[in-house]
């Protein structure tokens, strides 16, 4: 079992920054790859970024490359998403997720709004 809790969302102006956090508990965090996803109203959930268990490998959606950075601190069981140069199209509910065997675990999400 893995429990995931996201935080750090909020309202930001275009061009601004936010840092999302996802705290994990319930299992051995350091052995899991972690991902950030987002879902805007009326759209499908999409992958934003993923990070390997050690943090040595990362991948990003083309739409966020160069603006977002995923990282993790395995001593704190936390994964982060630093979001810079935010655009209105980045507005969505952001979720963190991991897979343990055949099961996908999700947090409840944190809302990011981008508006002037």
N, C-alpha and C positions, 0 to 999 in steps of 0.2 A: 504494500500500500504506500502511496505517495500522496501527500497533501501539498498543494501549491497555492500560494496567496500572492497576488499581484498588488502593487501599490505605485504611486507616483504620477498617476494621470492627473489631468486637469485642463484648464483653458489656457491657451497660449496664443499669442499673435503670430501671424505668418512671419517666418524668419527666426522665430524663437526656438528655445531648447527645452527639453524635458528629459529626465532620467527615470526610467521605469525600473522597478525592482520586483523580483519574484523569489519569495522565500519558500524553500522546500523543507518538508519534514516527513518523517515516517519511514525512511529507508536510507540507504547509503548513497547520498547525493553524488558523490564524486565519481561514481561509475557510470553515470547516465549522460548521454547527449541531451541537450536542452534546446528548445526552440521558442521563438516568439512568433505569434500569429496575430492577425488583425481581421476584424470584420466590420465593414461599414454598412449602414442601413441599406437593405435591399441588395446587398452583394454577398458573394460567397466568402467564407473565411479563406485567407491567403497566408502563405508563409512569408514572414518578414526576414528572419535570420535564424540560423542555427549555429550551435557551438558544440564541439566535441567534449568528451568527459574531462579531458585535461585542459581544455581551452586552447589547445594548439592549432585547431582547425576551425575556421568559420566560413559560413556562406551567407550571402545576402540576396534578396530579391533585387532585380535590376533597378527597380523604382526607388530603392533606398541606398544603393551603393554610393559611398562617399559622403553620406549624410548621417547614417546610423552606425553605431558600433555596439556589438554584443560582447559581453565579457562575463566572467564568473569568478566567484571567490568560494572555493570549495571549503575553506575554513569556516565560512559563514553560511554555507548551504544556500547561496544566493546567486542568481543570475541577473544581469543588468542589461538594459537597452538604453544607450545614450542616443538621443534623437536631436540632431541639430538641423538648422535651416528648415524648420517644419513648414509644410505647405498645407493648404486647405484639404487637399486630397489625402493627406495623412490622417485625417480625422477618422476615428474608428474606436471600437473596443479592442484593446490589446490583451491577448491571452498568452500565458506561457504553458508549455506542454512538454511532456516527456513520455517515453515508452518503456514499460517494464514488461519484458516478454511480449505477449500478444496484446497487452492492455495499454491503451493511451490514457494518460492522466492530464486533466486540464484544470487550471484555476478558473475562478469566476470572472476574471477580467477586470481591467481598469480602463476608464473612458478617457480618451484624448480628444479634445476639441481644439480646432485651429480656426480662429476667427479674429478679425479686427473689430 
